[in-house]
Amino acid sequence: MNEGSGTSNGTGSLAAHADEASGLKLRPKATRSEELQTSLAEAIVSGRLVPGSALDELQIAAEYAVSRTPVREALRQLSASGLVDIRPHRGAVVAKPDAAALRDMFAVMGELEALCAAQSALKMSRKARADLDSLHATMAALVRAGDLAAYSRLNIEFHVAVYRGSGNAYLAELASATRRRLAPFRRAQLEGRDRLSRSHQEHDAVVEAIQRGDAERARAAMLRHIGLSAQAWEVLSAAGSDSRE
């Protein structure tokens, strides 16, 4: 998901909250457009709005009880982030990159997350390591229960924990931004056959390497995990294409 914040909606809150530096200064209240942007981004990354879905300005304005102006601005911002495609004279749709673009994005995601995992193996605090173990155990129970929705939510938290554990805020920010861009596709691939249990087994290798302080193994395990996620998405996507023919 953030994929620095760890918030439940996966996109980070735009509401005003205390500035940690001063303890007093408040961030400006979010505009209606910013709130709408957050809501739409949450719907996209959670899978409620799937890639290729049309985003009708009038329908969105009616649903959120706003004018079309904040809707246009929200869609423009989402387009800049890569979550939405705006096509001249055809309107906006949830972005659906082609296979080659997705492979490139997953490749970058793999390298970023692998670096986060390696740095976490070296820098993650004792408490953060314990929290990671606890989260991983909770996710194991969800795998046994076959609870895809809950596992998907905690999967975001798992990766966010690894980003934060790297101790590098800029790296965590880059990984988070890339995760948000790929979130609809990463979540969808968990629906593939046996993918839920396999994903958790791949997490096993990442967690073990981080707990051992083995940066190289943590890097390799995370790189493999993201690579297999990309392969699972391609298989799922191909199967979906075949079923539509």
C-alpha positions in Angstrom: 0.0 0.0 0.0 2.0 4.3 3.7 3.9 1.3 1.3 5.2 3.8 4.0 2.3 4.9 6.1 0.7 1.7 7.4 -2.7 3.3 7.5 -5.7 1.1 7.0 -6.9 2.6 3.8 -3.5 2.1 2.1 -3.2 5.6 0.7 -2.4 7.7 3.7 -4.8 10.2 5.3 -4.9 13.8 4.0 -6.8 15.0 7.1 -5.2 17.6 9.3 -3.1 16.2 12.2 -0.4 17.3 14.6 3.0 18.2 13.2 5.4 16.1 15.1 8.2 18.6 14.8 6.4 21.3 16.8 3.7 19.5 18.5 1.5 22.5 17.9 1.4 23.4 14.2 -1.4 21.8 12.2 -1.3 20.9 8.5 -3.9 22.7 6.4 -7.2 20.9 6.2 -7.6 18.8 3.1 -9.6 20.3 0.2 -12.6 18.6 -1.2 -10.6 17.6 -4.2 -7.9 16.1 -2.0 -10.4 14.1 0.0 -12.0 12.8 -3.2 -8.6 11.9 -4.5 -7.9 9.9 -1.4 -11.3 8.1 -1.6 -10.8 7.2 -5.3 -7.2 6.1 -4.8 -8.4 3.8 -1.9 -11.1 2.3 -4.2 -8.5 1.6 -6.9 -5.8 0.1 -4.7 -8.3 -2.0 -2.7 -9.6 -3.5 -6.0 -13.1 -2.0 -5.7 -12.4 -0.1 -8.9 -10.5 -2.5 -11.2 -8.1 -1.6 -14.0 -10.0 -0.5 -17.1 -13.1 0.8 -15.2 -14.6 4.0 -16.5 -14.5 7.0 -14.2 -17.5 9.2 -15.1 -17.2 12.7 -13.8 -21.0 13.2 -13.4 -21.5 9.9 -11.7 -18.6 10.5 -9.2 -19.9 14.1 -8.6 -23.3 12.7 -7.7 -22.0 9.9 -5.6 -19.8 12.3 -3.5 -22.2 15.2 -3.6 -19.7 17.6 -5.1 -19.5 19.7 -8.3 -17.5 18.5 -11.3 -14.6 20.8 -10.5 -13.1 18.9 -7.6 -13.8 15.7 -9.5 -11.7 16.9 -12.5 -8.9 18.0 -10.2 -8.9 14.7 -8.3 -8.7 12.7 -11.6 -5.9 15.0 -12.8 -3.9 14.3 -9.7 -4.6 10.5 -9.9 -3.5 10.6 -13.5 -0.2 12.3 -12.5 0.4 9.5 -10.0 -0.3 6.8 -12.6 -3.5 5.4 -11.1 -5.8 6.9 -13.8 -5.5 7.3 -17.5 -7.3 10.4 -19.0 -8.0 10.0 -22.7 -9.0 13.0 -24.8 -12.7 13.0 -25.8 -13.1 9.6 -24.1 -12.9 10.4 -20.4 -10.9 8.8 -17.5 -10.4 5.1 -16.7 -8.5 3.3 -14.0 -5.1 2.7 -15.4 -4.4 -0.6 -17.1 -0.7 -0.8 -18.2 0.2 -3.2 -20.9 2.2 -6.4 -20.1 5.6 -4.9 -20.9 5.0 -1.8 -18.7 3.8 -4.0 -15.9 6.9 -6.2 -16.1 9.1 -3.1 -16.0 7.2 -1.8 -12.9 7.4 -5.1 -11.1 11.1 -5.2 -11.9 11.6 -1.8 -10.2 9.4 -2.8 -7.3 11.5 -5.9 -6.8 14.7 -4.0 -6.6 13.3 -1.4 -4.2 11.8 -3.9 -1.9 14.9 -6.1 -2.0 17.0 -3.2 -0.9 14.5 -2.4 1.9 14.7 -6.0 3.1 18.5 -6.0 3.0 18.6 -2.8 5.0 16.0 -4.1 7.4 18.2 -7.1 8.1 20.9 -4.7 9.2 19.0 -1.9 10.8 15.5 -3.0 12.0 15.0 -2.4 15.7 14.4 -5.3 18.2 10.8 -4.2 18.7 10.2 -3.9 15.0 11.5 -7.4 14.5 9.2 -8.7 17.2 6.3 -6.9 15.6 7.2 -8.3 12.2 7.2 -11.8 13.7 3.8 -11.2 15.3 2.3 -9.9 12.1 3.6 -12.8 10.1 2.1 -15.3 12.6 -1.3 -13.5 12.3 -1.1 -13.8 8.5 -0.4 -17.5 8.8 -3.8 -17.9 10.6 -5.5 -16.0 7.8 -3.9 -18.3 5.2 -5.3 -21.3 7.0 -8.7 -19.7 7.1 -8.5 -18.7 3.5 -9.4 -15.1 4.3 -8.1 -13.3 1.2 -9.5 -9.9 2.1 -7.9 -9.8 5.6 -4.6 -11.2 4.3 -4.5 -8.6 1.6 -4.8 -5.8 4.2 -2.1 -7.3 6.4 0.1 -7.9 3.4 0.3 -4.2 2.9 1.3 -3.8 6.6 3.9 -6.5 6.2 5.6 -4.7 3.3 5.3 -1.4 5.0 7.1 -2.8 8.0 10.0 -3.9 5.8 10.1 -0.4 4.2 10.2 1.3 7.6 12.7 -1.2 9.0 15.2 -0.1 6.3 15.8 3.1 8.3 15.8 5.1 5.1 12.8 7.4 4.8 13.5 8.3 1.1 13.8 4.6 0.1 10.5 3.8 2.0 8.8 6.7 0.2 9.9 5.4 -3.2 8.8 1.9 -2.4 5.5 3.2 -1.1 4.8 5.2 -4.2 5.6 2.2 -6.5 3.5 -0.1 -4.4 0.5 2.2 -4.7 0.9 2.2 -8.4 1.0 -1.6 -8.5 -1.4 -2.3 -5.7 -4.4 -3.3 -7.9 -2.3 -5.9 -9.7 -0.5 -7.2 -6.6 -3.8 -7.7 -4.8 -5.4 -9.5 -7.8 -2.5 -12.0 -8.1 -3.3 -13.3 -4.6 -6.5 -14.7 -6.0 -4.6 -17.2 -8.2 -4.6 -20.8 -7.3 -2.5 -21.6 -4.2 -1.0 -18.1 -4.4 -2.1 -17.1 -0.9 -0.1 -19.9 0.8 2.8 -19.6 -1.5 3.0 -15.8 -0.9 3.1 -16.5 2.8 5.9 -19.2 2.4 7.9 -16.6 0.5 7.4 -14.2 3.4 8.8 -16.9 5.6 12.2 -16.7 3.9 12.2 -12.9 4.1 11.3 -12.8 7.8 13.9 -15.5 8.7 16.7 -13.6 6.8 15.8 -10.3 8.5 15.7 -11.9 11.9 19.1 -13.5 11.3 20.5 -10.2 10.2 21.5 -11.7 6.8 21.2 -8.8 4.4 22.1 -10.8 1.3 19.5 -13.5 1.9 16.9 -11.0 2.8 17.5 -9.2 -0.4 17.4 -12.4 -2.5 14.3 -13.7 -0.7 12.3 -10.4 -1.3 13.5 -10.2 -4.9 12.3 -13.7 -5.5 9.0 -12.9 -3.8 8.2 -9.9 -6.0 9.4 -11.8 -9.1 7.0 -14.7 -8.3 4.2 -12.1 -7.7 4.8 -10.7 -11.1 4.7 -14.2 -12.7 1.5 -15.0 -10.8 -0.1 -11.8 -12.2 0.9 -12.7 -15.8 -0.6 -16.2 -15.4 -3.8 -14.8 -14.0 -4.0 -12.1 -16.6 -3.4 -14.6 -19.4 -6.1 -16.9 -18.0 -8.5 -13.9 -17.9 -7.8 -13.1 -21.5 -8.3 -16.7 -22.6 -11.7 -16.8 -20.9 -12.9 -13.7 -22.7 -12.0 -15.1 -26.2 
